[in-house]
């Protein structure tokens, strides 16, 4: 099964840091994660120098997982040029286009 995560809640960081990232790093998540889209303050999790960003960058480089942050959220926070290398910025049309070839089965909002 292929999934994509939309990270918009204030609890998304805890869920990623304590559950999803360790599972992905240990190849025991149970689903293939095609991509993650970050909204609001969660976009800070993709900023260079952040531990979570480094871990997600490594996972993305290993698996090809898409990392994208909301463009408006990045511009409002002045971080558009500070994201880790594989992360892009965009809006829903961009994430739809990027994930279309992956054949995502479920989209999960956290």
Legacy VTK file of the C-alpha trace (Angstrom):
# vtk DataFile Version 3.0
C-alpha trace
ASCII
DATASET POLYDATA
POINTS 110 float
0.000 0.000 0.000
1.218 3.504 -0.854
0.332 6.443 1.353
0.914 10.182 1.445
0.848 12.316 4.581
-0.486 15.849 4.900
1.024 17.333 8.058
-1.081 20.191 9.336
-1.831 19.694 13.039
0.128 20.926 16.017
0.779 17.272 16.934
2.327 16.292 13.600
5.889 16.823 14.857
5.451 14.395 17.752
3.840 11.777 15.505
6.656 12.054 12.938
9.474 12.157 15.473
8.343 9.327 17.735
6.469 7.019 15.373
6.664 7.465 11.617
10.325 8.449 11.139
11.715 5.659 13.358
9.489 3.143 11.562
10.676 4.360 8.157
14.314 4.314 9.265
13.898 0.716 10.464
11.888 -0.403 7.385
8.905 -1.394 9.526
6.294 1.268 8.741
4.030 -1.221 6.965
3.242 1.057 4.023
5.311 2.741 1.358
5.279 6.490 1.935
5.160 8.205 -1.443
5.272 11.704 -0.034
4.711 14.206 2.747
3.252 17.698 2.448
3.868 20.155 5.314
1.532 23.023 6.235
1.648 25.981 8.632
4.413 25.807 11.268
5.068 22.181 10.303
7.019 23.573 7.344
9.787 24.378 9.840
10.413 20.614 10.057
11.996 20.813 6.593
14.415 23.634 7.384
18.144 22.868 7.104
19.726 22.272 10.500
16.590 20.681 11.962
17.088 17.075 13.125
13.768 15.995 11.638
14.690 17.608 8.305
17.986 15.708 8.211
16.262 12.420 8.964
13.552 13.034 6.356
16.212 14.058 3.833
18.017 10.737 4.364
14.776 8.772 3.989
13.850 10.722 0.848
17.261 10.115 -0.702
16.989 6.391 0.055
13.365 5.867 -1.047
12.489 8.722 -3.377
9.788 9.944 -0.996
8.480 13.386 -1.985
8.967 16.174 0.555
7.011 19.366 -0.077
6.025 22.373 1.992
3.135 24.715 1.337
4.481 27.647 -0.654
2.369 30.240 1.121
3.350 28.826 4.519
7.049 29.054 3.576
6.799 32.596 2.246
4.894 33.762 5.332
7.616 32.283 7.559
10.506 33.430 5.339
11.890 29.897 4.972
11.352 29.189 1.269
15.092 29.197 0.599
16.056 27.338 3.771
14.586 23.874 3.154
16.666 20.693 2.907
17.763 19.812 -0.611
15.107 17.289 -1.661
12.198 19.379 -0.323
10.238 21.555 -2.669
7.560 24.122 -2.148
4.187 24.247 -3.836
0.445 24.102 -3.558
-2.090 21.310 -3.985
-1.816 21.194 -7.793
1.947 20.677 -7.429
1.636 17.856 -4.926
-1.095 16.182 -7.013
1.127 16.274 -10.094
4.188 15.070 -8.202
2.373 12.155 -6.564
0.187 11.084 -9.509
2.752 8.617 -10.912
3.168 6.992 -7.486
-0.358 5.552 -7.408
-1.159 6.585 -3.846
-3.814 4.417 -2.178
-4.489 6.599 0.865
-3.880 10.187 1.918
-3.595 10.627 5.676
-3.880 13.998 7.397
-2.004 14.402 10.647
LINES 1 111
110 0 1 2 3 4 5 6 7 8 9 10 11 12 13 14 15 16 17 18 19 20 21 22 23 24 25 26 27 28 29 30 31 32 33 34 35 36 37 38 39 40 41 42 43 44 45 46 47 48 49 50 51 52 53 54 55 56 57 58 59 60 61 62 63 64 65 66 67 68 69 70 71 72 73 74 75 76 77 78 79 80 81 82 83 84 85 86 87 88 89 90 91 92 93 94 95 96 97 98 99 100 101 102 103 104 105 106 107 108 109
